[in-house]
């Protein structure tokens, strides 16, 4: 029984290219897959987004698209 942030910490944290606005958790519930969207960019909401994970949950952390990445890299 781990939370999202515990698993991310054990994995070494997020890379610079991780899109923290579009994290998804996939959970099998009988014949359906429930998708939970997570946005970790708002500091005050991070603890509310710290989901308790279940065995078999899949965490998807996409990379930032190039347009957003260029904006962040420009001074």
C-alpha positions as a Markdown table, in Angstrom:
| # | Residue | x | y | z |
|---|---|---|---|---|
| 1 | Unk | 0.0 | 0.0 | 0.0 |
| 2 | Unk | 1.9 | 3.0 | -1.3 |
| 3 | Unk | 0.8 | 6.4 | -2.5 |
| 4 | Unk | 1.6 | 8.0 | -5.8 |
| 5 | Unk | 4.3 | 10.2 | -4.3 |
| 6 | Unk | 5.9 | 7.4 | -2.5 |
| 7 | Unk | 6.2 | 5.3 | -5.7 |
| 8 | Unk | 7.6 | 8.3 | -7.6 |
| 9 | Unk | 10.1 | 8.9 | -4.8 |
| 10 | Unk | 11.2 | 5.3 | -4.9 |
| 11 | Unk | 11.6 | 5.5 | -8.7 |
| 12 | Unk | 14.0 | 8.5 | -8.3 |
| 13 | Unk | 11.6 | 11.4 | -8.8 |
| 14 | Unk | 10.4 | 13.1 | -12.0 |
| 15 | Unk | 12.7 | 13.9 | -14.9 |
| 16 | Unk | 12.8 | 17.5 | -16.3 |
| 17 | Unk | 10.7 | 16.4 | -19.3 |
| 18 | Unk | 7.8 | 14.9 | -17.3 |
| 19 | Unk | 4.5 | 16.6 | -17.9 |
| 20 | Unk | 3.2 | 16.9 | -14.3 |
| 21 | Unk | -0.1 | 18.3 | -15.6 |
| 22 | Unk | -1.2 | 15.1 | -17.4 |
| 23 | Unk | -0.3 | 12.2 | -15.1 |
| 24 | Unk | -2.8 | 9.3 | -15.4 |
| 25 | Unk | -3.4 | 6.3 | -13.1 |
| 26 | Unk | -5.1 | 3.3 | -14.7 |
| 27 | Unk | -7.0 | 0.9 | -12.4 |
| 28 | Unk | -8.7 | -2.3 | -13.4 |
| 29 | Unk | -12.2 | -2.5 | -11.8 |
| 30 | Unk | -13.9 | -5.7 | -12.9 |
| 31 | Unk | -14.2 | -5.4 | -16.7 |
| 32 | Unk | -13.6 | -1.7 | -16.7 |
| 33 | Unk | -10.5 | 0.4 | -16.5 |
| 34 | Unk | -10.9 | 3.6 | -14.4 |
| 35 | Unk | -8.6 | 6.5 | -15.4 |
| 36 | Unk | -7.7 | 9.1 | -12.9 |
| 37 | Unk | -6.1 | 12.3 | -14.1 |
| 38 | Unk | -3.6 | 13.9 | -11.8 |
| 39 | Unk | -2.1 | 17.5 | -12.0 |
| 40 | Unk | 0.9 | 18.0 | -9.7 |
| 41 | Unk | 1.7 | 21.5 | -10.8 |
| 42 | Unk | -0.4 | 23.3 | -8.1 |
| 43 | Unk | 1.6 | 23.2 | -4.9 |
| 44 | Unk | -1.5 | 23.5 | -2.6 |
| 45 | Unk | -3.2 | 20.6 | -4.3 |
| 46 | Unk | -0.3 | 18.1 | -4.3 |
| 47 | Unk | -1.3 | 16.4 | -1.1 |
| 48 | Unk | -4.9 | 16.1 | -2.4 |
| 49 | Unk | -3.6 | 14.4 | -5.6 |
| 50 | Unk | -1.5 | 11.9 | -3.6 |
| 51 | Unk | -3.6 | 8.9 | -4.5 |
| 52 | Unk | -3.4 | 5.6 | -2.6 |
| 53 | Unk | -2.3 | 3.0 | -5.2 |
| 54 | Unk | -3.5 | -0.6 | -5.5 |
| 55 | Unk | -1.7 | -3.6 | -6.8 |
| 56 | Unk | -1.8 | -3.6 | -10.6 |
| 57 | Unk | -2.3 | 0.1 | -10.9 |
| 58 | Unk | -0.5 | 1.6 | -13.9 |
| 59 | Unk | 1.0 | 5.2 | -13.6 |
| 60 | Unk | 1.6 | 7.1 | -16.9 |
| 61 | Unk | 3.7 | 10.2 | -16.8 |
| 62 | Unk | 3.9 | 11.6 | -20.4 |
| 63 | Unk | 6.7 | 13.8 | -21.6 |
| 64 | Unk | 6.1 | 17.5 | -22.2 |
| 65 | Unk | 5.2 | 18.5 | -25.7 |
| 66 | Unk | 7.9 | 20.4 | -27.6 |
| 67 | Unk | 5.9 | 23.7 | -27.6 |
| 68 | Unk | 5.8 | 23.8 | -23.7 |
| 69 | Unk | 9.4 | 22.6 | -23.5 |
| 70 | Unk | 10.7 | 25.5 | -25.7 |
| 71 | Unk | 8.8 | 28.0 | -23.5 |
| 72 | Unk | 10.5 | 26.7 | -20.4 |
| 73 | Unk | 13.9 | 26.7 | -21.9 |
| 74 | Unk | 13.8 | 30.3 | -23.1 |
| 75 | Unk | 15.1 | 32.9 | -20.6 |
